Amino acid sequence: MHKKPHLPEKICPACHRPFTWRKKWAKDWDQVKYCSERCRRNRGPH
């Protein structure tokens, strides 16, 4: 089993859990705020 190199992390403002960089976010990592669609939809009043 190979180990992945250290990937950038962010904290989701909805669930307050850390999430790591994903290849599908490579082009827009700076704009990614939520760890999932569920958190994005349930972000609440901010």
VOPAZA-669852 format. One line per 5 residues: their letters; for each residue z, y, x of C-alpha. Coordinates in pm, whole numbers. Layout:
<sites>
a	Z Y X | ... .
</sites>
This chain:
<sites>
mhkkp	0 0 0 | -96 336 147 | 113 648 107 | -40 968 -20 | 8 1276 192 .
hlpek	252 1534 61 | 89 1697 -240 | 177 2041 -377 | 428 2048 -661 | 512 2283 -946 .
icpac	786 2288 -1209 | 672 2267 -1571 | 815 2562 -1769 | 826 2355 -2088 | 1011 2040 -1974 .
hrpft	1147 2170 -1639 | 1027 1860 -1454 | 831 1867 -1128 | 468 1760 -1130 | 227 1712 -843 .
wrkkw	-130 1813 -775 | -401 1600 -934 | -763 1574 -830 | -881 1691 -1174 | -691 2018 -1110 .
akdwd	-848 2077 -768 | -1062 2372 -876 | -798 2550 -1086 | -458 2448 -942 | -348 2816 -938 .
qvkyc	-394 2838 -1317 | -220 2507 -1399 | 124 2576 -1549 | 213 2269 -1755 | 242 1904 -1655 .
sercr	66 1774 -1966 | -117 1866 -2285 | 199 1788 -2480 | 399 2045 -2283 | 118 2298 -2311 .
rnrgp	110 2260 -2690 | 490 2264 -2726 | 552 2551 -2485 | 736 2751 -2751 | 764 3129 -2774 .
h	709 3277 -2427 .
</sites>
